[in-house]
Amino acid sequence: MLNNLFQFLTRRVSLPFFERLDNARHAFSKTERLFFGVLCALLAASTLALVAQANNFFLIEIPRRGGVFTEGIIGTPRFINPILAASDADRDLTALVYAGLLKATSEGDLVQDLAERYEISEDNRSYTFWIKPSAVFHDGAPVTADDVLFTIQKAQDPLIKSVKRANWEGVAAEKLGEREVRLTLKRPYAPFLENASLGILPKHLWKNIDAESFQFNPLNGVPVGAGPYRIIRVDENASRVPTAVTLAPFEKYTLDAPYIERVILRFYGNEITLLDAFSKGEIESMGGISPSEARALQEKGVRAIKTPLPRVFGIFFNQNQSKVLADKAVRFALEKAIDKNELVNNVLGGYGTPIDGPIPERIAGVSENTATDDKTTDRIAEARAILEGAKWKLNTDTGMMEKKDGKETRALSFSLATASTPELKKAAEFAVTAWRVIGAQVELKFFDISDLNQTVIRPRAYDALLFGEIVGRDLDLFAFWHSSQRNDPGLNIALYTSIKADRLLEEARTAQEKEKRDEALRAFAEELRKDAPAVFLYSPDFIYILPEKIKNMPLGRLSVPHERFLNIHRAYINTEKVWPFFTKN
């Protein structure tokens, strides 16, 4: 073979170098020829290796279409509809199927989705949106101003009872052109742009469905949206209850078609069956599991990622019902007695952040929480000192603090109500244990969540209430703390009243510049800290079991769990290597 190669080269290429090389080869012995051949082979292999390495050096890895992603969810979807979605399963599917004028990002910003651009009027009351010419629904119909107006009108319709109705009350929507719509508010409201992320319904499919039939229409189960994924299959059990939904990429999605070829969501009745499915390999991802289970999975090497949720859990005092809690010294002492770092470790397994104020930790530019690392013994001593400074004295017979009020002697005793969920029960028991040490007698009352809402929270029938507030990305604290929101359906469950605090909340709600909003919120938090209407405990983490194979799907700053899918159109499983000039600029 070597002899033939040289004959070919010397015959086809008449060069002195090859002639001399051929002459030298003929002078070699058999051993030398063998050695020479090995050297040539090594040279060729080395050259190929160097070329391959150079090629790899200049090649870049990019996402490639393909792959299957399977996730388990607790619950069953009923309304895959942006204005009806109430459960986690509903909201998860709605986030995948529908698109809004704007879209939140995992970084906490808002970007254009169906909207090509938008403008805000000088008085900050009117918002004009232009829809992208390329925006279409899954059935190919164009997205128009009529679809936007129709969706808003349905959200406002009291007969439909949309979960989004409060966001759209008082908003006037008008069509300025086929792809142009203007939304006008009665008064400026800085966080309003968040509302523009509402998924848009296709009017041509929904227009003949009246309000009474709206919740029962089959489109709620097999919807048509304009989002990154479209439903191609629904699996049901013998009772016609959905057990799984399979989704495929929407090739004409305005922010580019997703890379992952199939997304399969499977539904389970509770955490036990969800974890069992994970252990059997039926699913590879799941979210919102309890901290104890997440820790156990991590110890087995399972990938668990977390991000703080903008939720505030605390103990809210009803000073109108409990005279004891109307004493500011008592409220300060109750807060001082609780070691919040220990509470987060013991109750949440470390999956949370201790807080000392109404704004969740790690909210950029605003949060100034100061949860300390004081030792429990120091805390107890300081709490007792606060009470004693306000003329509370320990009754050694009862073990309770008491205070004389004229002829009456008042004991430091009250009740604490909360939901009967494991996390809240443990948190309540932790707080009560700490309070007993400083001489407070507290009766714990546990309720089913629906009973808690109807018989306790709405009529404000509690001394103290351990509960959570979903603050959200926009940090609008008005509904939770403004004095106008003290009664149902307002959410001011501490029944807090302060003229200065009201003014700061109103400023934060209307200021368009983020710096001014943040300044007003910081001032409000400081005012609230002085009055101590609640003991703020923690902000929980959202825990997500996500396989290593899923790339580019950061959790970022979630406001609600279904926002883990915000980046789904950019996530990928498969990759390929190409030269840079083959990639998109």
N, C-alpha and C positions, 0 to 999 in steps of 0.2 A: 504493500500500500504506500509506504514511504517512498519507494523507488518510483512508482507511477506518478506520485505527486511532483517529484523533482523533474521527471521527464516532461510532464505537462508544463511546468513553469519555465523550464529551459527552452522548450519548443515554442511556447506561445509568447513568452516574454524574453526577448534577447537582451539580457542585461549582464554586464561583467560580474556583478555581485553574485547572481545566481549561478553563473558558470563556475566561479571560484568555489562557491559553496558546494556545488555538485562534485567538482574535482576532489575537494577535501573529503566529502562523504565517501567517495569510492576508495579513498586511502585508509578509511577506518577499518579496524578489525570488527568481527561480529559483535564482540562485547561492547566496543566503542559505539557501533551503530545502535545497539539496544539502548545504551546509556543516553546517546544523542536523541533518540526517539522519545525517551521518558522526559528529557529536558524540554523538548518541543511541546509535549502534551501538557507539562506543568506550566509552561509559558502561556499556552492557549487558555488553560483553565484560569490562570491568574488574571489574564487580560479580560476574560469574560466576567470574572468576579468584580474586577475594578469597574468595568462598564456598568454592571448591575448596581453596584454601590453608588456610582455617580448618578445613575438614573433615579435610584431611590432618594438620593439627596435632594434632587430637584423636583421630584414628584410630591404632590400634596394630597392628603386624605380628605375626601369629601363624602357627604351623605349619599346613599343610594337607596332608591325605592325598594320596599320589600319589608318582610318581617311581620310577626303577629304579636300583639300585646294583649294580655288577658288580665283583667282586674276583677276582684270581688267587692261587692257593695252590700251593706246591710239595708234591707228594705226592698220594696217593689215599686217600680214606676207606675204612676197613674196618669199624670199630666205632664207629658213632654211638651210643654208649652210655656213660653217665657212669662206670661201674665198669670198663669195658674200654678206653676211649679212650686210645691210646698215641701216635699221630702228631699232627702239627700239624693236618692235615686233619680227623682224628677230633675233636680237642678244639675246633676252630673251630665245627664243625657242632653238637657237643654243647652248646656255650655258647649257641647260637641256639635250639635245640629244647627243651632241658630247663630246669627251674626247681628250685631247692632251697628248703629252709625259710627260709634267709637268702640274701642276695645281696650280694656285695662291690660297692662303688661306685668310680668313678674317683678319688674323693678318699681312698680307702683305708679307708673305714668299712664296717660291715656293717649292712644294713637288712633288714626283714622282706620276704620274697617270698611264698612259700606260707604262711608262718607269720603269724598274726594278732598274736601276742605270745609272749614266752617269759620264764621265770623261772629263776634260778640259786639253788641251795640255799646255806645259810649255810656249809656245809663245802666249797663250791665243787666238789662231786663230781657233783651231779645237775642236769640241764638238762631243764626241762619246756617243751614247745612245744604251742601251740594252733593248729590249721590254720584258715585263713580259710574261712568257709562258701562263698565264691564261687570257691574254687580248684577248677578242673576240668582234665582232660586234653584234648588236642586232639580226642578222639573223644566228648567230652561227659561222660565218667564223672567223678564227684567224686574229689578227692584225699583220702584218708583216712589214719588212723594205720596201717592195714594196709599201705598202699603204702610208708610210711616204714620200717616194720619189715622188710618184704620186701626193700627196697633195701639196708638195712644188713646183713641176713643174707647176701645175695648177695655183698656186698663182703667179708664175713668168711670166706666159703666158700673153703677152700684149693684145692678142685678147680677153681674158676673162675679162680683166679690173677689176681684184680683188682689193677690198679695202685694202688687205694686201700686195699688190705687193711691195710697198716701203720697207716693213720690210725684204723682201727676195732678194732684188736686190744684185747681186754679191755673193750670197751664193751658194757654190758648195755642192751638196748632193751626197753621194755615198753609195752603199750597200756593207757592209762587211760580211754579213751573213744573214740568214733568219730572224733573229731578231736583227740584229746589223746594225746601220747606222751612218755615220760620216758626220757632217756638217762643212764646212771650209769657213772662212771669208777671205777677201782680207787683212784686217787689224783688229787689236783688237777692240772690241766694247763691253764694260762692260755690258750694259743692254741686250745683245743678248739672254740670257736665257729666258727672257720674251716671245720671239717669239716661244719658244718650247711649249707654252700653246695653240698653234693653234690646233683646232679640226682636227682630221684625217679622211679623206674620205675613204670609202671602194673601192679600185681600181677595184675589180671584178664586181662592179655594174656600175662604171662610165667609165671604160676604152674605151668603144666603142662610147662614146659621144664626138663629135668634139666641138671645141671652139665656133662655131657659134650657136650650139644648147644647149650649156651648161646652159645658163640662162633659157631656156624654158623646161628643163627636169622635168617630174613629181616628181623626187626624191627631188627637191627643196621644194616641198609641203608636201610630206610624206617621210621624210628622214630616213636613216639607219645610226646610229652612234655607238659609244661604250660608251656613257655617262650614267649618273645615271638613266635617264628616256627614255622611248620609247613611241612614239605616237601610240595610239590605236584607236583614233577616231578624225575626223575633221568634224565639223558642218559648213554648208555653207548656204548662203541666196539664193534667186531666181537667182541672178546674178553670182552664183558660187564663191562668195567672202567669205572667211573663217570668221565665227563669233565666233568660239570657238574651242579649241584643248584640248583633254583629253589625259593625259599621265599616264603611269603605271611604277612602278619600274622595272629596269633591274636587274634581280637576279644575273647576272654574272659580274656586274660592279666591276672593279678592287679595288675600295676603299670600298666595301661592298654595298649590296643592300639597297636602301633608306627605311625608316620606313613608310613614308606617302604613303598610298595605291593609292590615286588618286590626281593628280594635274590638275586642270582645268584652262586654261587661256581663258578669254573672251575679245573680241576686240571691241573698241568703237571709234567713229569718232573724239571726242573732249572731253575736260574736263567736259563740261556740261553734256553730256550723261553718262560719266564715273561716276560722282558724283550722278546722278540720279539712276544709277544701284546700287550704294552702298547704297543709302537711301532705295531702295526697297528690299535690301537683296540678290540681284542677285550675288553679289561678296562680299567678306569679307576683301579683301586686295587690295591695289593699291599703286603705287609709282610715284614719280615725280610730285606731284600736286603742285599748286602754294602756296606760303606761307600764303596768306590771307585765302584760303580755309582750309589749314592745321590748322591754328589757330582757325577758326570757329568750326572745328570738335573736336579739343581738348577741347574747352569750353563745348562741349556736352558730354565729357567723353570718346571720341574715343581715342584709343591708337595710338599715332604718334611718331615714333622714327626717329632720324636724325643722319647723319654722314657727315663730311666735304668731299666734292669732290676735287680732286687735279686739280682744275681749277682756273685760275687767270683771273679776269676781271679788265680791266683798260682802261685808255685813252692814246692812243699811238700817239705821235707827229711826223708829217712828216715835218722835218726841211728843206727838199729840196724844198717843195712847199710853206711854209709859213715863210717869213723872221722874223715875229714877234716871232714865236715859236723857231727860231734859237737862240734867246736870252736866255741863261741859267737862268738868273734872273727871266724871265717870267715863265719859266717852274717850278722853285722852288716856286714862288708865287702862281701859279695855284694849285699846290699840297697842299700848306699850307692852302689855303682858304677852302678846303673841309673837313667837319667833317665826317669822314668815319664811326664812330660809329653811328652817327645819320642817315647816309645814309642806313646802314644795318638795323637799326630799322624801318625806314620809308618805304624803298623800299622792303626789304626782310622780314619784320615782325620779325626780329631777327634771321631768319634762315640763318645765314652766319657768316663769320669772317672778320673783317677789316684787310687789309694787307698793308704793305709799301714796299713790294719787290716782285720779280718775282717767289718766291717759296711759295706755299700754306702753310697756317698756319697748325701747328700740324704735319708736316712731321718730323719724329723723327731724331734728330741729325743734322738737316740742318737749319730749319726755325729760323730766328732771326728777325721776323717782329716786328716793334715797333710802331704800331698804338697807338696814345696817346689819352688821355681824355681831351685835352685842350678845354676850352670853346670856343664857336663859335666867340664871340667878341674878344677873344685873338687871335684867328687864323686870323681873318680879319685884325686886327691891324698889326700883324706880316707880313702878306702877302703884305699889303700896304707899310710897312717899307722896305721890300725886293725890291719892285719896285722903291720906291723913292731913295733907295741907288744905284740903277742902272740908275738914272737920268730920270725916268719916272715921269711925273707930271699929275695931274688931271685937265682936261679941265672942268671947272664948267658949261659951256654952254651945252656940250654934255654928261657930266657925264662919259666920257671915259678917261683912262690914255693915254698919248701921250709922244712921245720921239723924239727929233730932231736928225736927222742923216744927218749931213751936212746941205744942204739947204732944205732937205725934212723932213717933220714932219710925223711920223708914228703913227697911232692909234693902240691901243691894241684891234684888231679885227680879228677874224678868224671864220671858220666854224667847226662844230662838226657833224660827220656822225655816224649813228648807225642803227641797225635793228629796225623794227617797232614792235617788241614784247613788251608786256606791261612792263616787268621788265626792259629792256634796255631803253625804252622810259622814264620811271620814273627816272632811274639812271641818264640819260643824263640831264633831266630837273632839277634834284637836283643839279648837278654840275654847270650848267649854271646859276642857281639862285645865287649860292655862288660866282661865278665869276663876275656877274654883280655888286655885292656889292663892289668889289675891283676895279671896273672901266674897266672891259672887256666886249666888245660887241661880243656875240657869236651867230652865226646863226645855228640853229638846222636843220639837214637834216635826215629824216627817210626813210629807204628803206626796201622793201621786202628782206628777207634773200638771196634769189637767185640773185636778182639784186645787192645787196650789194657786194656779192662775185664777180660777173662777171664785173660790171661796176665801182666799187669803189676800192675794196681791190686788185684784181689782177693787175690792171694798176696803183695802188698806187695813186688814184685820190682823195685825201682828205688832209685837213689841220690837223685835229685831228680825231681819230677814237676810238669810244667806242666799245670794242669787248672782247671776251674771248678766252683764250688759254687752251687747255686740256693738262696739263703737264704730267699726268700719274704717275704710281707707280715708274717707273724707273728714273724719274727726269732728262730726257735728254732734256736740254734746247737749244741744238745746233741749231735746226731748227728755233727756235724763236728769237735767238739773235746773232748768228754768222754772220759776215759780208758777208760771201759767200751766205747767204740766204736772202739777201735784195730784190731780184727780184723774181717774180712769177716763179716757184711754191714754192719758199721758203716762210717761215712764219715770217720773220723778218719785221713785219709791222711797226715798228718804224724806219726802215732803219738805224739801229744802227751800228756804226763802231768804233771798238777799238781793237788795236793790243793786248793789255794786256788781254782784255775780251775774245778775240778769243783764246788765249793761254790757259786760265783757262778753257774754255769750252771744248777744245780738251783734256786737262788733265782729266777732269771729265768724259769724254766719254771713255777714254782708261784705266783708273786706275781700277784694279780688286779689290783692297781692299776698302771696304766701307768707312773707315776712310779717305782715301786719296781723294775719290770722294767727300765726304761731305766737306772736307777742301777746295777743289777747288771751289765747289759751293758757299760756304760762302764767299770766296774771290771774286768770280764773282759778287755776289749780292751786295757786298760793292762797287765794282767798278761801277756797274750800278747806285747805289744810288748817287754817286758823279756826274754822268753825267745827271741824271734825264731825260732820253728819253721818259718817260711815267709817268703817275700818276696811281699807283696801288690802286685799290679800295677795292675789296673783293674776297673771295672765298665762293661760295654758298654751302649750305647744300643739301644733298639728303634727301628728306622727304619720309618716308615709313609708310603707314597705315597697321599695322600688328595685327591680333587678338591675344588676350592673349593665346588662345589655342595652338598656334604654339610655341614650345619650342626649344631651342638650335639652333637658326638661327640668330646669331649676324651679324650686318652689317659690323663691323670692319672698315678696311681701303679700301674703294672702289676706283677704278680708273675710272670706268664707271658704270652706273646704273645696267646693267645686272649682275654685280658681286654680287648683293644681293643674288644670287642663289649659290654662291660658297660653302656654307655649307648645301645645300638642302639635300644631302645624309645622313646627321647626324640629321637633324631636325625631330621632331616627334610631334604627337598629343596625342596618347594613351600611358598609362603606366601600369605597373604591379609591384607587390612587390614579391621579391624572396629572398632566402637565398644567402649570398655572394658567396658560392661555386658553385652556378648555373650560375654565370656570367662569361664572357670571361675575361681572364687575360690580 
